[in-house]
Amino acid sequence: MKRDIVGKLAAELTLRRDQVQRTVTLLDEGNTIPFVARYRKEITGSLDEEKLRALLDRLTYLRKLAERQDAVIASITEQEKLTPELEAAILEADTLQAVEDLYLPYKPKRRTRAMIARERGLEPLADRILAQPETHESLDAAAQPFLSDDVPTAEDAFQGARDIVAEIMADDARARDLARQQTRRQGRITARLADADKDPKQVYRTYYEFEAALRALRPHQVLALNRGEREEALKVKLDAPGEDITAGLLRFYPPKRRSPFADQLRLAAADAYKRLVAPAIERELRRELSDTADGHAIGVFATNLRALLLQPPLKGYTVLGIDPGFRTGCKVAVVDATGKVLDTATIYPHGPQNRRNESLHTLAGLVQQHGANLIAIGNGTASRETEELVAALLRDYDYDAAQYLMVNEAGASVYSASPLARAELPDMDVTIRGAVSIARRVLDPLAELVKIDPRSIGVGLYQHDVDQKALGAKLDEVIESVVNRVGVNANTASPALLQHVAGLGPKLAERVVALRDAEGAFPSRLAVKQVKGMGDKTFEQAAGFLRIPDGDNPLDNTGVHPESYPVVERLLQRLGLALSDPDLDAHIRQQRAGLDVPALAAALDVGVPTLQDILDDLSRPGRDPRSELDPPVLRSDVLKMEDLQPGMILTGTVRNVVDFGAFVDIGVKQDGLVHISEMADTYVNNPYDILDVGDVIEVTVLQVDLDRGRISLSMRS
């Protein structure tokens, strides 16, 4: 059945109908969102990635809703029970849940008490309860015609009849909606300790005696309650206003005061709610709470992951990476500015071996031999002890040119044992690969972090508890968005990075690298078309995001799409400039202020947004958007928690942002917490509006709790 999905989308998203129609057509033709957002602005009205994804998500839902409406109408038609009113109600339903509510009375069910009662011939008695006739007939007399071997007493007859009435009430879409809305408004979640043995560390102590209004629950509370319940430490229950809801049911099926069946109707309504409606609504609303909390947690992870992937690369350094450890030692790897491994070692500076002097001598030799000018230390076990060792190395051996920084090592061990790591570093011990990963994360965080399952990176909130499929899909979106925003060097990128370029995918990425390895570097973007399986459509999607530095055509190292190269030629002709001019970017910047861009776009037969993007790319060729962000904090000495005093002002790096604040690395063993109330002088509602992972900020020490290993920080003036 035909529906105006485009019109609905336009109204909901406050967009023009023709704008939505053109955008939907682009998406239906298989164009990727990064490509559409960057290179089809004239068609979409310059919708950005966020708006395009919102449109696609809603489009997908509305199409799924339409399919379900059609399937439900077909099913009810087959049963010969469809009425014009019911069909209209189904078509007007604007959620899948509303459609399912309307379908419930006609949905095939497993054998129910009402079915058994109908088989015993009790439906006419149920009809009388619903009709509420005002007679002087006794209940025993009314039940008499329905007695049999299966229904020996009047009470048995009325019990069966009430089962039928209760199911009719419970299947009524109005009843479901009433119960749902009143429970949302007045329902309360309670939690109690179920088994102390299941929570030996008292992780869920906050929830041992917990009660909160359903609508006041925060996402992190929902996730904690779900986990505690799953681990059998907590018993969680939804308390609803049952009496009010039952009274509401009786407004739809009102008892008549003079009918002998009035009490039977009241009993049926109470049973309908308690036995059939309440459990279903509790499951539905608990699932709704969980879905909302999942969505929030996934959004938190996505926000933090985006910020982490956009960390500025530190180019031109020779990096000595250290993966700290106690018993098995610290693994060390030296990589050059391109990420090539120059040397590796294992040192044992900490207990139980305590070979500190020997370890210092080894590190000094590696720094001197390879000219390492930056040391990257993983922030896991033994990290602060290793930081003290490195600070001593820089101090005692007088390496003024070298500095160190702490690196989030989450996922390094996962990468070390992965097939990708075995392919990249085949002759290297699995434990050393982690040190290589830590070193390379400094040179290009994006290129290295895409090799790791993002769920292992650890910048989220309950990321292992949420819907893993939805989380994976969202994180893939984030990686795709960041990779295409930054651009990828087709001559150096790994398959793990290339597979996220719009249109490519894992197989084509491997073929790109295989051809590059076999025949050498690609001289141009067009040369990438030689890759087996790289059709015109795929190349169109990917080309603008691939970079060829020092290739045949300078435009191949910009965001200008090959389809726009003729436009660039006409533009430069008009401006009296040449692509080969080494100062082309400076000349473009000088002339740009005086250009009438709309008139120029019309003369060049190109859209204004595309021309603006071309001018941006020509004025800043090879620009990396990450370079505009704060670089990480480099250190040369170390602080201990004991050194901290209230009032100290320090520079730190944000490691994680969560609902209640942000964790900041200030160069001591434990990250400090800036609570949401300490993020600004004014009220802060959302910490994600204030900070991103990787931000470098100035903080004041408020309090240091050495026993609990906690540091309270403030950003307030």
Protein Blocks (a to p, Z undefined) as FASTA:
>chain_A
ZZdfklmmmmmnopafklmmmmmmmmmnopafklmmmmmmmmnoopafklmmmmmmmmmm
mmmmmmmmmmmmmmmmmnopacfklmmmmmmpcbfklmmmmmmmmgccdddfklmmmmno
pmmmmmmmmnopacfbdfklmmmmmgcfklmbfklmmmmmmmmmmmmmmmpmklmmmmmm
mmmmmgccddddfblklmmnommmmmmpgcddfklpcfklmmmmmmmmmnomaccddddd
fklmmmmmmmmmccdfklcklmmmmmmmmmmmmmmmmmmmmmmmmmmmmmmmmmmmmmmm
mmmmmmmmmpccdehiacddddddfknopadddddfkopafbdcdddfbcfklpmklmmm
mmmmmmmmnopabdcddfbehklmmmmmmmmmmmmnopakbccddddfehklmmmmpmkl
mmmmmmbcfklmmmmmmmmmmmommlmmmmpcfklnopaghklmmcfklmmmmmmmmmmm
mmmmnopafklpcfklmmmpghiammlmmmmmmmmmmnopafbfklmmmpghiafklmmm
mmmmpccehiablklmccbdfklmmmmmmmmmmnopafklmklmmmmmmmmmmpcfklmm
mmnopafklmmmmmmmmmmghiafklmpccddddfbdcdfklpcghiacddddfbdcfkb
ccddehiabdcdddfklmbmbdcfblklmpcghiacddddfbdcfknopacddfbZZ
